[in-house]
Amino acid sequence: MPLRQYVYFALSSRRITAQEITDLLGIEPDETRVINPRRLPADPAKPFCQVWQVVCRGPGLHVDEQIACVLGRLRPQTDRIAELMKQFNSTEDEEEPGLEARLEVVRYFNEDEQQQEDGQPQEGEKHNLFGWALDREAIEFLAATGAYVDVDEYDMTPGAPTAG
């Protein structure tokens, strides 16, 4: 079964910009994005925020290896990330967090055309990429930074439900 997957660590905020996160951490993100940049009529499901991300899209890597790649870049700043989380989430009168941290795993199953384009090994020549786990170091990093894990899996088989 063809599989494309990637992992990223994101810091999201409605109060601090992606550039400010970069300046405070001293780590250049791989990607940034702004959700609802013009503050159009409020959609509670997608409020305005900026997202700062460190990403690993390494083809042929297990999710564990992609997580290790991302967290390897971030681990030297674990204490600083934890400080920022505490600083921007310490006000008691706020209903929502000022800074949110998450480790995201995104997986697309049965996506034949994309598989060939992104350079992943073809059927018969690849190892099993389906299983993965969080090791103790990853769990310690997530706990220290107050991050949560979000896993999105999509079955791209024509006619199949798209999210799982």
QUIHUVEN-V200514 format. One line per field, one symbol per residue. ss: DSSP state (a for helix, b for strand, c for the rest). psi: psi as a letter, one per 40 degrees, with the letter a starting at -180 (. if undefined). burial: + if it has 9 or more other ideal C-beta (glycine too) atoms within 8 Angstrom, else -. A space follows every 50 residues. Layout:
ss = ???
psi = ???
burial = ???
This chain:
ss = ccbbbbbbbbbbbccccaaaaaaaacccccbbbbbcccccccccccccbb bbbbbbccccccaaaaaaaaaaaaaaaaaaaaaaaaaacccccccccccb bbbbbbbbbccaaaaaaccccccccccccccccccaaaaaaaaaaccbbb bbbbbccccccccc
psi = hihhiiiihihiiediiddddddddfhhidiiihhfdefihhhddgihii hhihihfhieiiddddddddddddddfddddddddddeeeheehdiidhh hihhhhhhifgddddddeeiiihdeiihediiihidddddddddefiihh hhhhhehheiiei.
burial = -++++++++++++--+-+--++--+-+-+--+-+++----------+-++ ++++++--+++-+++++++++--++-++-+++-++--++--------++- +++++++++++--++--+-+-----+--+--------++-++-++-+-+- -+++++--------
